[in-house]
């Protein structure tokens, strides 16, 4: 398929075969997860966590970050576990 044809296709369907999105048709559209739920299928995407993480901006010593990264993928999870363990130990001492 040439590059000019590729931009005229969505998911392999040529533009001229796709129905026009009219206001009436747009009103009938529903979220995909609603449709999946009706059919007994699981929703798409990552499930909601019962204990969601909090995004923070944090400045750490280079050696600390490099040390965790050197252990390979999952370094942020390991760093979180190390901080949680440190907090637990500190609470036990108090």
C-alpha positions in Angstrom: 0.0 0.0 0.0 1.5 3.4 -0.9 1.8 6.1 1.7 -1.0 8.2 0.1 -3.4 5.2 0.3 -2.3 4.5 3.9 -3.5 7.9 5.2 -7.0 7.3 3.5 -7.6 4.1 5.5 -8.6 3.6 9.0 -8.1 0.0 10.4 -8.0 -1.3 6.8 -11.3 0.3 5.7 -11.1 2.8 2.9 -12.5 6.3 3.8 -15.2 6.0 1.1 -16.6 2.9 2.9 -16.8 4.6 6.3 -20.1 6.3 7.2 -20.1 10.0 7.8 -20.2 11.0 11.5 -23.4 13.0 11.7 -24.7 14.6 14.9 -27.5 12.0 14.9 -24.9 9.1 14.7 -22.7 10.8 17.3 -25.6 10.8 19.8 -25.9 7.0 19.4 -22.2 6.4 20.2 -21.5 4.7 23.6 -18.3 4.1 25.6 -16.6 0.8 24.6 -16.5 -0.5 28.1 -20.3 -0.2 28.4 -20.7 -2.4 25.3 -18.1 -4.9 26.6 -19.9 -5.1 30.0 -23.2 -5.8 28.2 -21.5 -8.8 26.5 -19.9 -10.0 29.7 -16.4 -9.1 28.6 -13.8 -7.4 30.7 -13.2 -3.7 30.3 -10.1 -2.5 28.4 -7.2 -0.7 30.1 -5.6 -1.1 33.4 -8.0 -1.9 36.3 -8.4 0.8 39.0 -6.1 0.2 41.9 -7.6 0.0 45.4 -4.4 1.7 46.6 -3.3 4.1 43.7 0.2 5.5 43.6 0.8 9.2 43.9 2.9 10.9 41.3 5.6 13.2 42.7 8.6 15.1 41.5 11.7 14.3 43.6 15.3 15.2 43.5 17.6 12.3 44.6 21.4 11.8 44.7 22.7 10.5 41.4 24.3 7.5 43.1 21.0 6.4 44.6 19.1 6.5 41.3 21.9 4.9 39.4 22.2 2.2 42.1 18.5 1.2 41.8 18.6 1.5 37.9 21.7 -0.8 37.8 19.5 -3.6 39.2 17.4 -3.6 36.1 13.7 -3.0 35.2 11.4 -2.4 38.2 13.8 0.0 39.9 11.0 2.4 40.8 9.0 -0.4 42.4 12.1 -1.5 44.3 12.8 2.1 45.4 9.2 2.4 46.7 9.6 -0.9 48.6 12.9 0.3 50.2 11.3 3.6 51.2 8.2 1.7 52.6 10.5 -0.7 54.6 12.5 2.3 56.0 9.3 4.0 57.1 8.0 0.7 58.7 11.3 0.3 60.6 11.2 4.0 61.7 7.7 3.5 63.1 8.7 0.4 65.0 11.6 2.4 66.7 9.2 5.2 67.7 
